[in-house]
Structure formats: structure tokens, C-alpha cells
Amino acid sequence: MQSWATIAAGLALLANGAVAQNMLRFACSQLVVDRVDPLVNPGLRYTPHLHQIVGGSDHLSNYWTAVMFFKAKNGSYHRVPQVGNGGPQGALINKGGLDVYYIPSGKVTAFKPGFRMLAGNAANTDPKKVSSGNICHRCWTSTNEGNFVGGAPCTGSDTVDIPQDTKCKMIRQTIIFPTCWDGKNLDSPDHKSHVTYSGTGATGGGSCPSSHPVKLPQIMYELMWNVSSFANDKSIWPDSGPALVYSMNLGGAAAHGDYVFGWKGDSLQKAMDKGCNLNKDCPSAGLTAQTPAQYNACTIKQQAPEPVDGWLKAMPMGEMAIKA
């Protein structure tokens, strides 16, 4: 589900005072939009809120996030479509899904088999409790994802809240994960305590504390939500309250991402050590590029069958969703 591409790291990192370096950046298309959550609610169907699940065919990791919805004046909901990501790093093509970064900062240790973690809090309603340097949203005033807006991720005018302005034709969501691990636990009861942040922004992180001494590659998700079809018709926007919410029926403060490691063998460690970052095969790490047609062809069936597209009478929470 991946394609390798080069990233102009200086554009993303120099704004934060960091040294330009290699990193991996690839597209993962959407496997399914489903009410399952292998990390927080393993084995449960019709979980409390909807996720999109994406994954890599070469490395078998899974990445998933909440889904954005538009809430209309009449109370119905419509899932916001996603598009590929562009900007100075070059275009990435995906069918839904997201872009994944693995950003090293100095010598890093690859995740171990069975490792998993969570960034963000799906129940949070207070933007002040969110580090705006690690979880943020950016307003794009064009539907051309190649018209890059702003500087480094989670800087400038980026906000924790989802922008609620009809001038925004697309909204880029960024989720940055912790980079320091306790070196012992592959997971923890809250899926967070075994890891910690060592800085903010897409810098690869700083020095790790003694409680979490092992430096990890920095995982970053980028998602492009195309809100243009809703922005063009202000008459359907609600008279009060946000129009754009996540699938918990909450705003940007509840944005979150789940990560389950699944790279084969020592390929990620080799990719970090060898500085793989080009949009072609990286044989020194055993990485083979795929075309968009190859990784976009991979989908799976819903485990909790229900409609998730078109206008829905209510947000898919609790009972099975039905069409409006």
C-alpha cells in the first residue's frame, strides 16, 4: 500500500531550527471505513465510533484514524472525502487513506514486533489539552493539493480545532506520535504510557528522558480532507455549532491516530540506518516501490457492515447506521 518519495526535509525542518535529513514518506490508501478498533476495542464490532483503516503491503503495519463528517442543517451527516497530498515534497496519490512519515533524528531504534501506540484522545473536548505542535489542522483555500499552503507541519496559523470557514476547500490534518520508548513494554493499558514526546513538530524529536530512553523514528500522519462540496453551499451549514466534526461527533481536540507496527524483519531499522528517502526502490533496506495502481487496489470488507457514504440520518455511533 505504499510508494516511496523524496521529501525536501529542509522546507519542513529548517523552520523549526532542525538540520535537514532523510526520512521516509509514503502513501497508504484506505483499506476500509469500519467500526472496529484493534487497539482500543479488540474483537468488538460496532465500536463507539468509526475509523478509517489503512495499511502497508510491504511492511504490514496498520495506521488508523477517526473519520471527518459534515453535519448539515437538517441533522444528517456526510463523510468528507479524502484526496492525495502534495506540496514541496511532491505529490502522493492515494484512494482515501493518508500519508505516513518515518522521521529519524540521529540514531534511532526501530519498533519491535508487537509494538503499538496511540496519539491523541478520542474523548477530549478541550483544545487547550492538546499540544498544537503535534496535532493540528490547516486550511487550504484551493482544491489543488499541489498548491502548498504554509510552512512546517503544526506551525503558523495551524489550529487544534477543525477550521469552520467556507474559504477552506481542503483541510489538512497532521498527527505526530511520541518518539521516546521505555524500552520494555510493547504497549500499555492506555496505549500511551510506554512512550513519551521529546519535543513538538516534525523534527524527529529531541533527547529522550531517562524514563523513556530509547529513541524511536517519529511517525507522522497527514490526511487531506476535501470539504469543497460543502464549502460551496453555505445554505446547508448548521445555524449554530460546528459543521465539520470527527466520527466521535467531536471537534479537532478529539483527533487521534493509532499505530501498530508490522514491518518485516529488520527492514525499518535498515531503512533508518541507510537513509532511505527516494521515490524508487531502496535495495539496501529491501524496500521495493509500488505504483499507485498496485497499492490502491487493496481493500477489505467491513467487519461491522453498515453504510458510511452518502447522507446518513445520524453519525455511525451505537446502533448500525442508516441512510438519510
C-alpha positions as a Python dict, from the first residue, in 0.01 Angstrom:
ca = {
    (1, 'M'): (0, 0, 0),
    (2, 'Q'): (299, 228, -29),
    (3, 'S'): (512, 432, -266),
    (4, 'W'): (840, 593, -165),
    (5, 'A'): (900, 957, -241),
    (6, 'T'): (1166, 1211, -159),
    (7, 'I'): (1086, 1489, 84),
    (8, 'A'): (1251, 1829, 84),
    (9, 'A'): (1329, 1798, 452),
    (10, 'G'): (1477, 2144, 474),
    (11, 'L'): (1141, 2300, 396),
    (12, 'A'): (977, 2110, 678),
    (13, 'L'): (1256, 2116, 935),
    (14, 'L'): (1457, 2432, 896),
    (15, 'A'): (1151, 2631, 1001),
    (16, 'N'): (1188, 2458, 1337),
    (17, 'G'): (1564, 2509, 1359),
    (18, 'A'): (1643, 2147, 1277),
    (19, 'V'): (1901, 2009, 1038),
    (20, 'A'): (1774, 1875, 706),
    (21, 'Q'): (1783, 1497, 690),
    (22, 'N'): (1647, 1195, 510),
    (23, 'M'): (1311, 1046, 601),
    (24, 'L'): (1056, 808, 459),
    (25, 'R'): (730, 945, 321),
    (26, 'F'): (477, 722, 151),
    (27, 'A'): (109, 696, 67),
    (28, 'C'): (-121, 434, 213),
    (29, 'S'): (-465, 407, 58),
    (30, 'Q'): (-776, 324, 251),
    (31, 'L'): (-840, -43, 324),
    (32, 'V'): (-1184, 11, 475),
    (33, 'V'): (-1400, 254, 673),
    (34, 'D'): (-1533, 41, 957),
    (35, 'R'): (-1647, 41, 1318),
    (36, 'V'): (-1364, -170, 1455),
    (37, 'D'): (-1064, -70, 1666),
    (38, 'P'): (-800, -344, 1713),
    (39, 'L'): (-606, -127, 1958),
    (40, 'V'): (-870, 12, 2197),
    (41, 'N'): (-1158, -234, 2140),
    (42, 'P'): (-1002, -558, 2011),
    (43, 'G'): (-1256, -809, 1881),
    (44, 'L'): (-1553, -571, 1914),
    (45, 'R'): (-1776, -495, 1617),
    (46, 'Y'): (-1969, -167, 1601),
    (47, 'T'): (-1724, 17, 1821),
    (48, 'P'): (-1825, 356, 1966),
    (49, 'H'): (-1701, 546, 1662),
    (50, 'L'): (-1598, 496, 1302),
    (51, 'H'): (-1237, 463, 1181),
    (52, 'Q'): (-1061, 452, 851),
    (53, 'I'): (-800, 179, 843),
    (54, 'V'): (-501, 187, 612),
    (55, 'G'): (-201, -42, 590),
    (56, 'G'): (120, -123, 411),
    (57, 'S'): (159, -427, 190),
    (58, 'D'): (538, -441, 217),
    (59, 'H'): (565, -376, 589),
    (60, 'L'): (220, -487, 715),
    (61, 'S'): (186, -204, 968),
    (62, 'N'): (-160, -63, 1034),
    (63, 'Y'): (-246, 303, 1068),
    (64, 'W'): (-593, 428, 1152),
    (65, 'T'): (-769, 750, 1239),
    (66, 'A'): (-1114, 888, 1304),
    (67, 'V'): (-1323, 996, 1005),
    (68, 'M'): (-1436, 1352, 935),
    (69, 'F'): (-1806, 1424, 875),
    (70, 'F'): (-2007, 1724, 761),
    (71, 'K'): (-2315, 1787, 975),
    (72, 'A'): (-2592, 1953, 774),
    (73, 'K'): (-2858, 2195, 895),
    (74, 'N'): (-3123, 1918, 876),
    (75, 'G'): (-2922, 1698, 1115),
    (76, 'S'): (-2793, 1449, 857),
    (77, 'Y'): (-2425, 1362, 818),
    (78, 'H'): (-2198, 1304, 517),
    (79, 'R'): (-1848, 1158, 531),
    (80, 'V'): (-1586, 1400, 399),
    (81, 'P'): (-1386, 1252, 110),
    (82, 'Q'): (-1007, 1238, 113),
    (83, 'V'): (-750, 1308, -155),
    (84, 'G'): (-377, 1267, -203),
    (85, 'N'): (-122, 1507, -61),
    (86, 'G'): (107, 1742, -249),
    (87, 'G'): (327, 2035, -154),
    (88, 'P'): (701, 2084, -193),
    (89, 'Q'): (770, 1719, -109),
    (90, 'G'): (594, 1606, -428),
    (91, 'A'): (251, 1460, -494),
    (92, 'L'): (140, 1136, -332),
    (93, 'I'): (-155, 953, -482),
    (94, 'N'): (-397, 753, -273),
    (95, 'K'): (-759, 641, -274),
    (96, 'G'): (-861, 789, 58),
    (97, 'G'): (-616, 692, 327),
    (98, 'L'): (-325, 903, 444),
    (99, 'D'): (43, 975, 407),
    (100, 'V'): (287, 828, 659),
    (101, 'Y'): (627, 968, 755),
    (102, 'Y'): (908, 790, 941),
    (103, 'I'): (1141, 1069, 1054),
    (104, 'P'): (1474, 986, 1222),
    (105, 'S'): (1666, 1226, 1442),
    (106, 'G'): (2014, 1092, 1490),
    (107, 'K'): (2046, 722, 1567),
    (108, 'V'): (1703, 564, 1619),
    (109, 'T'): (1587, 216, 1715),
    (110, 'A'): (1312, 60, 1507),
    (111, 'F'): (992, -54, 1675),
    (112, 'K'): (981, -415, 1796),
    (113, 'P'): (728, -680, 1680),
    (114, 'G'): (401, -629, 1866),
    (115, 'F'): (465, -259, 1935),
    (116, 'R'): (162, -29, 1928),
    (117, 'M'): (72, 320, 2047),
    (118, 'L'): (-192, 590, 2039),
    (119, 'A'): (-163, 965, 1981),
    (120, 'G'): (-443, 1198, 2090),
    (121, 'N'): (-759, 1142, 2294),
    (122, 'A'): (-1086, 1046, 2125),
    (123, 'A'): (-1290, 1180, 2417),
    (124, 'N'): (-1118, 1517, 2457),
    (125, 'T'): (-1322, 1834, 2406),
    (126, 'D'): (-1069, 2093, 2525),
    (127, 'P'): (-822, 2222, 2262),
    (128, 'K'): (-602, 2358, 2541),
    (129, 'K'): (-526, 2000, 2647),
    (130, 'V'): (-376, 1924, 2306),
    (131, 'S'): (-21, 2009, 2202),
    (132, 'S'): (-77, 2219, 1890),
    (133, 'G'): (274, 2128, 1778),
    (134, 'N'): (178, 1760, 1747),
    (135, 'I'): (-189, 1752, 1643),
    (136, 'C'): (-322, 2024, 1415),
    (137, 'H'): (-534, 2126, 1117),
    (138, 'R'): (-456, 2357, 825),
    (139, 'C'): (-695, 2541, 594),
    (140, 'W'): (-622, 2505, 222),
    (141, 'T'): (-804, 2759, 7),
    (142, 'S'): (-763, 2558, -313),
    (143, 'T'): (-876, 2212, -421),
    (144, 'N'): (-540, 2170, -595),
    (145, 'E'): (-337, 1980, -337),
    (146, 'G'): (-24, 2088, -522),
    (147, 'N'): (-81, 2450, -415),
    (148, 'F'): (110, 2418, -90),
    (149, 'V'): (-1, 2637, 199),
    (150, 'G'): (210, 2743, 497),
    (151, 'G'): (535, 2613, 640),
    (152, 'A'): (632, 2318, 858),
    (153, 'P'): (354, 2098, 998),
    (154, 'C'): (173, 2235, 1306),
    (155, 'T'): (319, 2585, 1280),
    (156, 'G'): (193, 2927, 1179),
    (157, 'S'): (-186, 2952, 1155),
    (158, 'D'): (-243, 2578, 1208),
    (159, 'T'): (-503, 2508, 1478),
    (160, 'V'): (-608, 2222, 1704),
    (161, 'D'): (-968, 2295, 1611),
    (162, 'I'): (-1102, 2196, 1269),
    (163, 'P'): (-1133, 2515, 1059),
    (164, 'Q'): (-1501, 2604, 1014),
    (165, 'D'): (-1469, 2851, 727),
    (166, 'T'): (-1619, 2820, 378),
    (167, 'K'): (-1297, 2964, 232),
    (168, 'C'): (-1132, 2631, 323),
    (169, 'K'): (-1165, 2397, 27),
    (170, 'M'): (-948, 2129, 186),
    (171, 'I'): (-829, 2070, 541),
    (172, 'R'): (-500, 1901, 616),
    (173, 'Q'): (-487, 1707, 941),
    (174, 'T'): (-149, 1626, 1100),
    (175, 'I'): (-91, 1374, 1378),
    (176, 'I'): (261, 1339, 1521),
    (177, 'F'): (344, 1048, 1753),
    (178, 'P'): (584, 1024, 2051),
    (179, 'T'): (949, 941, 1981),
    (180, 'C'): (1074, 800, 2311),
    (181, 'W'): (1006, 448, 2442),
    (182, 'D'): (1064, 290, 2783),
    (183, 'G'): (1247, 5, 2609),
    (184, 'K'): (1042, -262, 2786),
    (185, 'N'): (669, -250, 2714),
    (186, 'L'): (531, -304, 2366),
    (187, 'D'): (203, -149, 2482),
    (188, 'S'): (45, -8, 2798),
    (189, 'P'): (-312, -2, 2936),
    (190, 'D'): (-374, 348, 2799),
    (191, 'H'): (-159, 276, 2488),
    (192, 'K'): (45, 587, 2575),
    (193, 'S'): (241, 547, 2900),
    (194, 'H'): (515, 333, 2746),
    (195, 'V'): (608, 623, 2515),
    (196, 'T'): (654, 998, 2556),
    (197, 'Y'): (717, 1308, 2347),
    (198, 'S'): (1054, 1480, 2344),
    (199, 'G'): (956, 1794, 2159),
    (200, 'T'): (696, 1921, 1913),
    (201, 'G'): (671, 1938, 1537),
    (202, 'A'): (809, 1727, 1256),
    (203, 'T'): (1168, 1737, 1380),
    (204, 'G'): (1222, 1373, 1472),
    (205, 'G'): (1210, 1469, 1840),
    (206, 'G'): (1480, 1572, 2086),
    (207, 'S'): (1676, 1388, 2353),
    (208, 'C'): (1484, 1122, 2543),
    (209, 'P'): (1435, 1126, 2923),
    (210, 'S'): (1575, 852, 3145),
    (211, 'S'): (1224, 711, 3197),
    (212, 'H'): (1189, 651, 2822),
    (213, 'P'): (1549, 629, 2699),
    (214, 'V'): (1504, 457, 2361),
    (215, 'K'): (1478, 696, 2064),
    (216, 'L'): (1224, 584, 1801),
    (217, 'P'): (1158, 701, 1447),
    (218, 'Q'): (898, 977, 1454),
    (219, 'I'): (568, 868, 1300),
    (220, 'M'): (361, 1142, 1138),
    (221, 'Y'): (26, 1108, 961),
    (222, 'E'): (-104, 1362, 710),
    (223, 'L'): (-462, 1349, 582),
    (224, 'M'): (-622, 1573, 321),
    (225, 'W'): (-997, 1620, 371),
    (226, 'N'): (-1172, 1765, 65),
    (227, 'V'): (-1451, 1985, 202),
    (228, 'S'): (-1507, 2182, -119),
    (229, 'S'): (-1851, 2035, -199),
    (230, 'F'): (-1977, 2154, 141),
    (231, 'A'): (-1793, 2486, 138),
    (232, 'N'): (-1963, 2577, -190),
    (233, 'D'): (-2314, 2559, -41),
    (234, 'K'): (-2343, 2765, 277),
    (235, 'S'): (-2721, 2706, 284),
    (236, 'I'): (-2675, 2352, 419),
    (237, 'W'): (-2449, 2457, 707),
    (238, 'P'): (-2600, 2440, 1057),
    (239, 'D'): (-2726, 2764, 1209),
    (240, 'S'): (-2505, 2707, 1513),
    (241, 'G'): (-2228, 2476, 1621),
    (242, 'P'): (-1956, 2319, 1407),
    (243, 'A'): (-2033, 2177, 1065),
    (244, 'L'): (-1716, 1967, 1045),
    (245, 'V'): (-1663, 1708, 1318),
    (246, 'Y'): (-1489, 1376, 1365),
    (247, 'S'): (-1669, 1044, 1395),
    (248, 'M'): (-1691, 1075, 1774),
    (249, 'N'): (-1921, 1374, 1699),
    (250, 'L'): (-1646, 1591, 1848),
    (251, 'G'): (-1410, 1852, 1710),
    (252, 'G'): (-1038, 1873, 1645),
    (253, 'A'): (-946, 1837, 2012),
    (254, 'A'): (-1051, 1471, 1986),
    (255, 'A'): (-836, 1397, 1679),
    (256, 'H'): (-630, 1083, 1730),
    (257, 'G'): (-430, 820, 1550),
    (258, 'D'): (-349, 456, 1623),
    (259, 'Y'): (-31, 277, 1517),
    (260, 'V'): (51, -95, 1511),
    (261, 'F'): (399, -189, 1395),
    (262, 'G'): (430, -460, 1133),
    (263, 'W'): (744, -415, 925),
    (264, 'K'): (909, -736, 811),
    (265, 'G'): (1234, -838, 979),
    (266, 'D'): (1484, -557, 1024),
    (267, 'S'): (1379, -364, 713),
    (268, 'L'): (1273, -49, 903),
    (269, 'Q'): (1599, -42, 1101),
    (270, 'K'): (1791, -76, 775),
    (271, 'A'): (1581, 199, 614),
    (272, 'M'): (1662, 434, 900),
    (273, 'D'): (2030, 340, 909),
    (274, 'K'): (2074, 360, 532),
    (275, 'G'): (1891, 690, 494),
    (276, 'C'): (1627, 561, 251),
    (277, 'N'): (1421, 853, 123),
    (278, 'L'): (1396, 834, -253),
    (279, 'N'): (1096, 768, -475),
    (280, 'K'): (1241, 445, -602),
    (281, 'D'): (1349, 108, -467),
    (282, 'C'): (1577, 111, -163),
    (283, 'P'): (1759, -223, -204),
    (284, 'S'): (1991, -166, 91),
    (285, 'A'): (1684, -197, 315),
    (286, 'G'): (1500, -448, 98),
    (287, 'L'): (1228, -196, 7),
    (288, 'T'): (1051, -225, -327),
    (289, 'A'): (838, 59, -461),
    (290, 'Q'): (483, 2, -579),
    (291, 'T'): (275, 200, -825),
    (292, 'P'): (-40, 379, -704),
    (293, 'A'): (-247, 132, -907),
    (294, 'Q'): (-99, -154, -704),
    (295, 'Y'): (-149, -14, -355),
    (296, 'N'): (-485, 148, -435),
    (297, 'A'): (-622, -191, -541),
    (298, 'C'): (-602, -330, -189),
    (299, 'T'): (-928, -317, 8),
    (300, 'I'): (-1103, -535, 267),
    (301, 'K'): (-1467, -586, 361),
    (302, 'Q'): (-1625, -420, 663),
    (303, 'Q'): (-1631, -635, 975),
    (304, 'A'): (-1919, -423, 1105),
    (305, 'P'): (-2132, -380, 791),
    (306, 'E'): (-2320, -50, 763),
    (307, 'P'): (-2345, 241, 519),
    (308, 'V'): (-2072, 501, 561),
    (309, 'D'): (-2111, 701, 240),
    (310, 'G'): (-2381, 937, 120),
    (311, 'W'): (-2614, 1120, 357),
    (312, 'L'): (-2675, 937, 686),
    (313, 'K'): (-2956, 1003, 933),
    (314, 'A'): (-2712, 1007, 1222),
    (315, 'M'): (-2344, 969, 1298),
    (316, 'P'): (-2246, 597, 1298),
    (317, 'M'): (-2229, 552, 1676),
    (318, 'G'): (-2402, 282, 1878),
    (319, 'E'): (-2660, 121, 1651),
    (320, 'M'): (-2594, 40, 1286),
    (321, 'A'): (-2601, 349, 1064),
    (322, 'I'): (-2888, 402, 820),
    (323, 'K'): (-2923, 619, 512),
    (324, 'A'): (-3097, 955, 537),
}
